[in-house]
Amino acid sequence: RQNDRLAVSKLVTSLTRGSVRSPLAQCLLIRYTSQVIRESGVNTQGGDRPFFDFLESCLRNKAEMVILEAARAITDLNGVTSRELTPAITVLQLFLSSSKPVLRFAAVRTLNKVASTHPLAVTNCNIDMESLISDQNRSIATLAITTLLKTGNESSVDRLMKQMTNFMSDIADEFKIVVVEAIRSLCLKFPLKYRSLMNFLSNILREEGGFDYKKAIVDSIIILIRDIPDAKESGLFHLCEFIEDCEFTYLSTQILHFLGNEGPKTSDPSKYIRYIYNRVILENATVRASAVSTLAKFGALVDALKPRIFVLLRRCLFDGDDEVRDRATLYIKLLDGEATVGETEKDVTDFLFGSLDVPLANLEASLRNYEPSEVPFDISSVPKETKSQPLAEKKATGKKSTGPASAVNGPVPTIDASYEKLLSSIPEFAGFGKLFKSSTPFELTEAETEYSVNVVKHIYDGHVVLQYNCTNTIPEQLLEEVVVFVDASEAEEFSEVASKPLRSLPYDSPGQTFVAFEKPEGVLATGKFSNILKFIVKEVDSSTGEAEDDGVEDEYQLEDFEIISADYMLKVGVSNFRNAWESMDPESERVDEYGLGVRESLAEAVSAVISILGMQPCEVCSLYLFFHETSTVVLVYQFVIFYFSLLFFINW
């Protein structure tokens, strides 16, 4: 009955008047009491909370756990006042000097939480908490120092900074991050103390630490620079010193980006150029590219520095990384006025400093689908809406698609980029043209056999490439010269043109072997293929892991598979099938008959049609039930129509 508010209220009323002896039971009663208080609110007539006297009386209990539970319950009350907090703060202050670490931890943790909302109420405990900074328990020390940072006044900041200097080297990174966030809040609270706090952050930034810790410090310095104008130049200088010896690429690029936005606005922007160009000389390609962009921003905003920036950017033209060279070339053209991004200098500045207003995934998809022509790529044509499905990208103006695909305005299916990249890297297949479709892997072996093999069918305009993914599951064997012998006697329209064997197949290390077939263009060639895995087996010494020099030729029978019409079709979604159907050319229509065999249900028949045709179902007509005069239920339909949208690989 814990969800019955009235029942819980009656239970609390009866138990608070009686005597509950068990400390654990009293703690549970305190929790139920605080729940009733939260749901009841403040008494509007007297301004008192119901049962608050009970919580206050528990602060005088003999059991320490009951006292802590009552103090925590009072501090967690909604809209708690300073008068209500006073008795709880008093008992928590006594626990700060306890000999038991668990009591000190519980007290300082509760006070730390109270300090976020009522810092003045905790001020009286500051002297006791300062003694906890040197506590052997680092969790207690961290909570004490962060509480002091929340409750301290402007005059105590310098003293706290001195105490924390030795403290920071003794705690873990996770505690250091908490301290850094507290220092940031304190600096925003007392902006005039930014010098001492900024110096402290810069000192710990140069010490050893992990990525999260260093990122917390960098983020804090950046926030202070943005919110406290007087701290800009000193903060930028500290960040410049940090990137001179920064091991994290992410932080270096983040600082360089921020420096490019804020550095040109300072009184002497030239003093930052040395730090930026050092990154071009000493860092990896990612940081070098970011440094080139930062230099360009200085050149665009500070006319006096533009000649010097030109010299540095021209040196970047000889960089070993193409990204760095491309950026340097682009920015030189922009700053020199040769590249056209607008009519005014403001357009150049917007290009350099403006944010990308289109989703990066949409831009990437548009660039992949762009076909080079006389019409340049138009970034305004990139969709700005984020969609989970592949986007239908616009082709170059002036090119008209033909065939059934032009009537269907659905999203263009994307090809698996990993397959396309893998196949294009093999010289034997590089001349086959653009990959149209890759099938899902089809298993050619049973589970838990000696060798695991599946096949992926890659469809081109005039070729089919069979990719056999092989895995050796025997630790004592090494397979070499692995190849699949394919019998295409039942696929007369296919002729083998190339084969790429797998040189070595160690244990539990997947590898691929390929067989390519030529087929007539413009024909949906189908057929059945038989497969035999052939290889050379070499025994492996389990103690040394080395294989023997001599091997034995062996073979392994694989399952047969077929290439069917569905392998030549891509599924396309159509939002308005009727309009798409009526707009199609009548010459695109084809009629054929397929046998579905015996099916137990209509749903199973639909699945069979989808599997055979490999198309996307768009609409299914309704079936009607009515009652015969004899009350027999009869299922009546003249015919069932399945509409399928399709994107054919060839023009029929």
Sequence and secondary structure as in RCSB ss.txt:
>XXXX:A:sequence
RQNDRLAVSKLVTSLTRGSVRSPLAQCLLIRYTSQVIRESGVNTQGGDRPFFDFLESCLRNKAEMVILEAARAIT
DLNGVTSRELTPAITVLQLFLSSSKPVLRFAAVRTLNKVASTHPLAVTNCNIDMESLISDQNRSIATLAITTLLK
TGNESSVDRLMKQMTNFMSDIADEFKIVVVEAIRSLCLKFPLKYRSLMNFLSNILREEGGFDYKKAIVDSIIILI
RDIPDAKESGLFHLCEFIEDCEFTYLSTQILHFLGNEGPKTSDPSKYIRYIYNRVILENATVRASAVSTLAKFGA
LVDALKPRIFVLLRRCLFDGDDEVRDRATLYIKLLDGEATVGETEKDVTDFLFGSLDVPLANLEASLRNYEPSEV
PFDISSVPKETKSQPLAEKKATGKKSTGPASAVNGPVPTIDASYEKLLSSIPEFAGFGKLFKSSTPFELTEAETE
YSVNVVKHIYDGHVVLQYNCTNTIPEQLLEEVVVFVDASEAEEFSEVASKPLRSLPYDSPGQTFVAFEKPEGVLA
TGKFSNILKFIVKEVDSSTGEAEDDGVEDEYQLEDFEIISADYMLKVGVSNFRNAWESMDPESERVDEYGLGVRE
SLAEAVSAVISILGMQPCEVCSLYLFFHETSTVVLVYQFVIFYFSLLFFINW
>XXXX:A:secstr
 TT HHHHHHHHHHHHHS    HHHHHHHHHHHHHHHHHH   TTT   TTHHHHHHHTT S HHHHHHHHHHHH
TSTT  HHHHHHHHHHHHHHHT S HHHHHHHHHHHHHHHTT HHHHGGGHHHHHGGGG SSHHHHHHHHHHHHH
H  GGGHHHHHHHHHHHGGGS HHHHHHHHHHHHHHHHH GGGHHHHHHHHHHHHTS   HHHHHHHHHHHHHHH
HH GGGHHHHHHHHHHHHTT   HHHHHHHHHHHHHHGGGSS GGGGHHHHHHHHHHS HHHHHHHHHHHHHHHH
H GGGHHHHHHHHHHHTT SSHHHHHHHHHHHHHHHT S S SSHHHHHHHHH    S HHHHHHHHHH   SSS
   GGGS  S  SS       TT    SGGGG         HHHHHHHHTSGGGGGG S  EE   EE S TTSS
EEEEEEEEE SSEEEEEEEEEE  TTEEEEEEEEEEEEEE TT EEEEEE EEEE BT  EEEEEEEE  TTS  
 EEEEEEEEEEEEEB TTT  B S  EEEEEE   EEE GGGGEEE   S HHHHHHTS GGG           S
SHHHHHHHHHHHH  EEEEE   EEEE TTS EEEE S   EEEEEEESS  
